[in-house]
Amino acid sequence: MEITADASIFLSVVLNETDKSWIRAFDMTQKIPVRLVPVNIYDAMKLAMRLNLSASDACSLQCCLENRLPLLSLDGRMCAAAKRLKIKVVE
């Protein structure tokens, strides 16, 4: 399954791990296939202004819109914005 995920997913795993187990968690994330895609920055910035989002959050949501992908995030505000945009949120 392809998704758009923000950094909070990785950080939540790392911050909940003990001293050395975060290294194992990081190594596991490196096995996840990643596809980099371009995002229309102009449309993302319009989205940021319209929904009062950070540029980073707006770019993630714009990526979801352009590629018809669901969002995986622990950021409640961004998830709420995604739902307003009819983007599926993976919880």
Phi, psi and omega in degrees: 000135175266141179217166167252126182233145176261171186295340182297333178297309180296316182298323180295324177293311183297315184289342178265003182262157176284177186319301187262342183288342177295330178296317178297318179297317178298315180301322179295321180293335181288347178270354180282125179296135181237135175240118178274132181230147176287154179231139177288101185297320180302311179294325178296319180290325174297319178297317179301315181291319182294322184253006180055054181249163172288159178300320180297312179297317180297321178295320177298316180291322177296322176299316177300314182297312184293327185252005180052051181247150173284166179251136172243113183204152173259001181277105184302321181294318180291322177298320178296318178296320179300316180296323177298329180270006181065031174268131178294134178250125178272122183241000000 
